[in-house]
Amino acid sequence: MTDEEIRRELRRKTRRSFLTGGVAAAAGWAGYRWLTSARSDNALPWPQRRVLDFNGKLSHSYLSDSGLMPTYSASEVGYLKPNGAIGLDDSDEWSLHVAPGDGIPGIELTLADVQALPRVEMITRFCCIEGWSVVAHWTGARFSDFTRKYLPPNAAVPPYVYMATPEEDYYVGLDRKSALHPQTLLAYEQNGRPLTAEHGAPLRLVIPVKYGIKSIKKIGVIRYTAQKPGDYWAEEGYDWFAGL
């Protein structure tokens, strides 16, 4: 090609690139404006919430009782930061209110009622949504054993479980499959000792298949429900399922 032909070709490609880039930039800006101005759904634009919900459904489909999180030796246990103090009041008075649903009267339980269930020890990794993790040692009762004990005989387990601190300042929603997973514990001991107040005494949830935001401390309310319950951090823009 001659020098003049090369210059013409360069000018043509430059104009085409400029037009293509301009269209792409305009489309990207329009998409950004649409996304950020979309109706809010639990602190997120609804398209982002739909993506999180889809991811949650996908994670739920893979979850099974045979899919266990790894366990560790006692020598690998580390220091667990007591992140979060919402709902951890200083009151020494505590009971556990259980609402089975379907119009069945609620019951009040003590820690001794939970401790009477088969005792389970578990050393698993606690994963915080902030990005850190640590191996922790827990002792408690499987939530599946608790459910079999305190739901009426032959009653179907509703699809969701709601748990909250005594005054319901902090609360989580769980799907039935996650709640009944064999590694989901109502824990009353950590590292062989009763829970401290900062770690959720006298009773907390430990659910290794999910991020730590679901491992609610100082459980005062457990409610079985047919409706998807609210969740503290999901209402602040996080994933409701929060699975690992």
C-alpha positions as CSV (number, residue, x, y, z in Angstrom):
1,M,0.0,0.0,0.0
2,T,1.1,3.6,-0.7
3,D,1.5,6.0,2.2
4,E,-1.7,7.8,1.2
5,E,-3.6,4.5,1.2
6,I,-2.3,3.7,4.6
7,R,-3.3,7.1,6.0
8,R,-6.9,6.7,4.6
9,E,-7.2,3.2,6.1
10,L,-6.0,4.5,9.5
11,R,-8.5,7.4,9.4
12,R,-11.3,5.0,8.5
13,K,-10.5,2.6,11.3
14,T,-10.1,5.5,13.8
15,R,-13.6,6.8,13.0
16,R,-15.1,3.3,13.3
17,S,-13.3,2.7,16.6
18,F,-14.5,6.1,17.9
19,L,-18.1,5.4,16.9
20,T,-18.0,1.9,18.3
21,G,-16.4,3.1,21.6
22,G,-18.9,5.9,21.9
23,V,-21.9,3.5,21.4
24,A,-20.4,1.1,23.9
25,A,-19.8,3.9,26.4
26,A,-23.3,5.2,26.0
27,A,-24.8,1.7,26.4
28,G,-22.7,1.1,29.5
29,W,-23.7,4.4,31.1
30,A,-27.4,3.7,30.3
31,G,-27.1,0.3,31.9
32,Y,-25.4,1.8,34.9
33,R,-28.1,4.4,35.3
34,W,-30.8,1.8,34.9
35,L,-29.2,-0.5,37.5
36,T,-28.5,2.2,40.1
37,S,-32.0,3.8,39.7
38,A,-33.9,0.5,39.8
39,R,-36.4,0.0,42.6
40,S,-34.8,-1.1,45.8
41,D,-35.3,-4.6,47.2
42,N,-33.8,-5.0,50.7
43,A,-31.2,-2.3,50.3
44,L,-30.1,-3.4,46.7
45,P,-31.4,-2.5,43.3
46,W,-33.8,-5.3,42.4
47,P,-31.7,-6.7,39.5
48,Q,-28.8,-7.3,41.9
49,R,-31.2,-8.8,44.4
50,R,-32.5,-11.2,41.8
51,V,-28.9,-12.3,41.0
52,L,-28.3,-13.0,44.7
53,D,-31.5,-14.9,45.0
54,F,-30.6,-17.0,41.9
55,N,-27.2,-17.8,43.4
56,G,-29.0,-18.8,46.7
57,K,-31.3,-21.2,44.8
58,L,-28.3,-22.7,43.0
59,S,-26.4,-23.2,46.3
60,H,-29.5,-24.6,47.9
61,S,-29.9,-27.2,45.1
62,Y,-26.3,-28.5,45.8
63,L,-26.8,-28.6,49.6
64,S,-27.4,-32.1,51.1
65,D,-26.9,-34.0,54.3
66,S,-24.1,-35.9,52.8
67,G,-22.2,-32.7,51.8
68,L,-20.3,-32.1,55.1
69,M,-17.9,-29.3,55.7
70,P,-14.4,-30.4,56.6
71,T,-13.6,-31.1,60.3
72,Y,-10.3,-30.5,62.0
73,S,-8.2,-31.6,65.0
74,A,-8.1,-29.8,68.3
75,S,-4.6,-28.6,67.7
76,E,-5.9,-26.5,64.8
77,V,-8.4,-24.5,66.9
78,G,-7.7,-20.8,66.8
79,Y,-9.0,-17.5,68.3
80,L,-12.5,-16.6,67.2
81,K,-13.2,-12.9,67.3
82,P,-16.5,-12.1,69.0
83,N,-17.8,-10.1,66.0
84,G,-21.2,-8.5,66.5
85,A,-23.0,-7.6,69.7
86,I,-26.5,-6.8,68.4
87,G,-29.2,-8.2,70.7
88,L,-26.7,-9.3,73.4
89,D,-28.2,-7.6,76.4
90,D,-26.9,-8.0,79.9
91,S,-29.9,-9.7,81.3
92,D,-29.3,-13.0,83.2
93,E,-32.9,-14.0,82.7
94,W,-33.3,-16.2,79.6
95,S,-35.6,-18.7,78.1
96,L,-36.1,-20.1,74.6
97,H,-39.5,-19.5,73.1
98,V,-40.3,-22.1,70.4
99,A,-43.3,-21.5,68.0
100,P,-44.0,-24.7,66.0
101,G,-46.4,-23.0,63.6
102,D,-49.8,-24.1,62.2
103,G,-51.6,-22.7,65.2
104,I,-49.7,-25.0,67.6
105,P,-49.2,-23.3,71.0
106,G,-45.6,-22.1,71.6
107,I,-43.5,-23.6,74.4
108,E,-40.8,-22.1,76.7
109,L,-37.6,-24.1,77.1
110,T,-34.6,-23.9,79.3
111,L,-30.9,-24.6,78.5
112,A,-31.3,-27.9,80.4
113,D,-33.9,-28.9,77.8
114,V,-31.5,-28.4,75.0
115,Q,-28.6,-30.1,76.9
116,A,-30.8,-33.2,77.4
117,L,-30.6,-33.9,73.7
118,P,-27.7,-36.0,72.3
119,R,-24.5,-34.1,72.8
120,V,-22.4,-33.4,69.7
121,E,-18.9,-32.0,69.4
122,M,-17.7,-30.4,66.2
123,I,-14.5,-28.7,65.1
124,T,-15.2,-26.8,61.9
125,R,-14.1,-23.6,60.2
126,F,-16.0,-20.4,61.0
127,C,-16.1,-18.2,57.9
128,C,-16.8,-14.5,58.3
129,I,-18.3,-12.6,55.4
130,E,-15.6,-10.0,56.0
131,G,-13.1,-12.4,54.5
132,W,-11.4,-14.1,57.5
133,S,-11.9,-17.6,58.9
134,V,-10.8,-19.6,61.9
135,V,-11.2,-23.2,63.1
136,A,-13.5,-23.4,66.2
137,H,-14.6,-26.1,68.6
138,W,-18.3,-26.3,69.5
139,T,-20.5,-28.5,71.6
140,G,-24.2,-28.6,71.4
141,A,-27.3,-30.4,70.1
142,R,-28.1,-30.9,66.4
143,F,-30.9,-28.7,65.3
144,S,-32.4,-31.7,63.6
145,D,-32.6,-33.5,66.9
146,F,-34.1,-30.5,68.5
147,T,-36.7,-30.3,65.8
148,R,-37.7,-34.0,66.1
149,K,-38.0,-33.5,69.9
150,Y,-40.1,-30.3,70.0
151,L,-42.2,-30.4,66.9
152,P,-45.4,-32.4,67.4
153,P,-45.1,-36.1,66.4
154,N,-45.7,-36.7,62.7
155,A,-45.9,-32.9,62.0
156,A,-44.3,-31.9,58.7
157,V,-41.3,-29.5,59.2
158,P,-42.2,-26.1,57.6
159,P,-39.9,-24.9,54.8
160,Y,-38.3,-22.1,56.9
161,V,-37.0,-21.4,60.3
162,Y,-36.7,-17.9,61.9
163,M,-34.4,-17.4,64.9
164,A,-33.9,-14.2,66.9
165,T,-32.3,-12.8,70.0
166,P,-34.6,-12.4,73.0
167,E,-35.9,-8.9,72.0
168,E,-35.6,-9.8,68.3
169,D,-33.0,-7.1,67.6
170,Y,-31.0,-9.6,65.6
171,Y,-32.6,-12.3,63.5
172,V,-31.8,-14.8,60.8
173,G,-33.9,-16.8,58.3
174,L,-33.0,-20.3,57.3
175,D,-34.3,-22.7,54.8
176,R,-35.3,-26.1,56.1
177,K,-32.5,-28.0,54.3
178,S,-29.8,-25.8,55.9
179,A,-31.5,-25.8,59.3
180,L,-31.7,-29.6,59.4
181,H,-28.2,-30.2,58.0
182,P,-26.3,-32.6,60.4
183,Q,-23.7,-30.0,61.1
184,T,-26.1,-27.3,62.2
185,L,-25.8,-27.0,66.0
186,L,-27.5,-25.2,68.9
187,A,-24.2,-24.7,70.7
188,Y,-23.9,-24.1,74.4
189,E,-20.1,-24.7,74.7
190,Q,-17.0,-23.4,73.0
191,N,-13.6,-25.0,73.5
192,G,-15.0,-27.3,76.1
193,R,-16.4,-24.5,78.3
194,P,-19.8,-22.7,78.5
195,L,-20.3,-19.9,76.0
196,T,-19.2,-16.5,77.1
197,A,-21.6,-13.6,76.8
198,E,-19.7,-12.1,73.9
199,H,-20.0,-15.4,72.0
200,G,-23.7,-15.7,72.6
201,A,-24.3,-17.3,75.9
202,P,-26.3,-19.3,76.8
203,L,-27.2,-20.7,73.4
204,R,-26.2,-19.8,69.8
205,L,-26.4,-21.2,66.4
206,V,-23.4,-22.7,64.6
207,I,-24.0,-23.5,60.9
208,P,-20.7,-24.3,59.1
209,V,-22.4,-24.5,55.6
210,K,-23.0,-20.7,55.8
211,Y,-21.2,-17.5,56.5
212,G,-21.0,-16.4,60.2
213,I,-23.7,-13.8,59.8
214,K,-26.1,-16.7,60.1
215,S,-24.6,-18.1,63.3
216,I,-26.9,-16.0,65.5
217,K,-25.9,-15.5,69.2
218,K,-28.1,-15.7,72.3
219,I,-31.1,-17.3,70.6
220,G,-34.3,-16.4,72.4
221,V,-36.9,-17.2,69.7
222,I,-37.2,-20.1,67.2
223,R,-40.2,-20.0,64.9
224,Y,-41.0,-22.6,62.2
225,T,-42.8,-20.9,59.4
226,A,-44.3,-21.5,55.9
227,Q,-43.3,-18.0,54.9
228,K,-39.7,-16.9,54.0
229,P,-38.7,-15.0,57.1
230,G,-36.8,-11.7,57.4
231,D,-33.0,-11.7,57.9
232,Y,-31.1,-8.8,59.5
233,W,-28.2,-8.7,57.1
234,A,-30.2,-9.6,54.0
235,E,-32.3,-6.4,54.7
236,E,-29.0,-4.5,54.7
237,G,-28.1,-5.7,51.2
238,Y,-26.4,-9.1,51.8
239,D,-27.4,-12.5,50.4
240,W,-30.3,-14.1,52.2
241,F,-29.0,-17.7,51.7
242,A,-25.4,-16.8,52.6
243,G,-24.1,-20.2,51.8
244,L,-20.4,-21.2,51.4
